[in-house]
Amino acid sequence: MEKFTKESMKRAIGEKLRLNFGCTEEEATEANMMKACAMVLRDRMSTQYVESRSAVRKKQLRRVHYMSMEFLMGRSLMKNAYNLGVLEPMKEAIADMGFKPARIFDMEPDAGLGNGGLGRLAACYLDSLTTLEIPARGYSICYELGLFRQKIVDGQQIELPDNWRDQSDAWLIPKPDEVEEVHFGGTLREFWDGDHLHIVNENYTRVLAIPCDMTIAGYDTKHSNSLRLWDAKSPKPIDMSLFSKGEYLRAGEEQAMAEVIAKVLYPEDNHYEGKSLRLRQQYFFVSATVQSIVRKHIQNYKTVTNFHEKNVIQINDTHPALVIPELMRILMDDAGLSWDEAWNITSNSVAYTNHTVLAEALERWPQDLMQTLLPRVWQIICEIARRWQAQVTDFYHGDEAKVRNMAIIWDNEVRMANLCIAGGMAVNGVSALHSDILRKDVFKDAYGMQPEKFQNVTNGIDHRRWLAEINPGLDKLIQDLTGGKDYLHHPGTALPKLDKFANDKEILLRLDEIKRANKLELAKFVKKEQGFILNPDAIFDVQAKRLHEYKRQLLNVMNITYMYLQLRDNPNMELRPHTFLFGAKAAPGYAVAKRIIRLINSLADQINSDPLCKDRLQVFFLENYRVSMAEVLMPASEVSQQISTAGKEASGTGNMKFMMNGALTVGTLDGANVEMHEVLGDENMFLFGLKTEEVKEMRDTGYNPYRLYSRDGALHRVLDQISQGFRDGIRYDDIVERLLFGGGSPADEYMLLADFVSYADAMRRMADTYGDRTKWNQMSLHNIARSGIFAADRSIADYADRIWHVPYKK
Ligand code: 26Q
């Protein structure tokens, strides 16, 4: 295939405009232009994909199937152009045709098929899987509505539907020929045929699963993979003739069920709710996926007996855990294998990644729901549970506490994590600390029985998107200093070369200028989107992530309030200009999180309108934080707030994006911050707060936040201020009471008061350091230089080596 030049690109885009929109480039709208560009790239990627697939088939390579309820892909146009190496000719072609490239890229909506970290991780991993030339496919649901759009009205979050598909259809290729049928409900009938017991499910409700595939281009490779998104369709339109056969109701049921399944992504992050629709979504996508994998396997190998040698299924948290009983069902009921044969294949095919230790996020499904909705799957789960329990009882000599703890079915609930541990070949955490907590605490008993199953794979990010593509200034500097584009393939060895420029005045100045330019870009963006003027001379201090009590946005608010009170006491105090930025969506049903958003906005209103704060303090809430906003935010950030209670954040991945773009971290020793600290040392980040062990210790020995409040004057004033609220007259005593007394949950469950003094101190150290520009830029350079281990290529290489046992491009 010829590489695109500006001229050939113009011809290709022009042709798409004529054929698909019946217009010339003069007549085309910006939306037409965006879609035409997408179609040009899609054709190129389709051709590559067809070739990759036949190569994989010939070589009979083991394939990786990455199953996730979420893929937070963001935008694809610039990304695909970048990976295909045609970004420059495409920009030139767009400009030559009379459009502004940036405006065309801006027309594309985000594919927001995810909540946060877990979903974005899946998207980053698709990029690395493809770049490392691993035969792989992602699987999820083609939600009609992605994560809600957030509006802030009178300081409060309002949720609006996210209709992303109309503008993104260029990337989706429907494959109606590869439809699968998924069955719900009904009854079971058993009969013997010789010595073989058959179990058939009858009178079920059917839903059709139609694949919509998105092709994934790797960076600098011809290899391509795909993301398969299942759309739900009713098997038949309502047909009056069924009425006479008594099937009218069923036909109506099928249509209703189909329409609702792929309607909307659940907006809860790190929180489980036992909703029947969510379970239907999970089984729908699991069943369609397993059927499709098995079907393709049989096409290629004419047998299922070598399934586990040629396939590995990685599940992104427990959300696709039904893959275990479903694969068992298909191997036994459809392929005719015995239990033992099916179990051997299944338990050597599936690997499980855990992403959270929060108890409220662990999936436990009510038995009745499972039984009614999935009668055959339920039967199989019961048998898995029975055998597992026997094995546990035997190993632990009947220790009741351990048997209870490791049970798959208990108290009329199915515990999905235990199902995954029993049925999977590997269990991994997502940072060294988190994997340690899994082994020593959350899954301690299972680890005692099968230590070899437990692994760590520290998360990583797509550094081509999160550095090269979004921060061209920094990309250029890195290329100049490390010898070209090698770092795009080998960040772990190339980026450390930056370290030796730490005393080079000129380089530090360049780094400073790059950051300054990116801050101005962000200021322009915020002005355009929300009409607010950021002070580019201030420290850009950012906390952007989902709103959760454990992530402690409230601790940040407390410290800002503290700074403000000091300024009020002493208007002449020296205060480095400081701009605090928040970006956060709250789950619509998470009332406390929504209150905290409102508090941030009340505080922002107070500070931004007080003349005392002019040119010194700003607080601003960025509406509708999403992937495409993060792409403007990361390059412009100077301070990264990673301040979760130690032991609660499994890894964090935003922390890595900030670091790679040269921001300095103020953080606790939590998640991947621990590994950041290992490579950076105390001198290149601002650590504070209790460690995981200390948090536990303090909880166990009786933590009393009220005592801290009474004894510490600063804390007292800050909380009283928050309680009475700010100039908009809204009081926040509910939030303060929750900290001091709890109510339903323990008082100050996430120990903000215990860490407050230490945090305020770290923030002062940070601001002081900011005054020393040389020092700051040196630290920033070290952060970039040592961020290579957080590239997703490294994570995927770890999965390939330790869990999947598949080869990859080095
Ligand atoms: C489960 C059942 C029903 C409804 C919703 C859910 C659900 C949905 C999303 C439960 C959890 C999630 C998301 C979890 C998540 O994003 N975890 C984050 O994963 C990142 C990638 O590993 C880590 O970096 C973060 O630390 C972790 O919080």
Residues whose N, C-alpha, C, O or C-beta is under 5 A from the ligand:
A	BS01	26Q	G116 G117 L118 L121 Y266 E268 D269 N270 H271 Y272 E273 R278 H355 A361 V430 E649 A650 S651 G652 T653
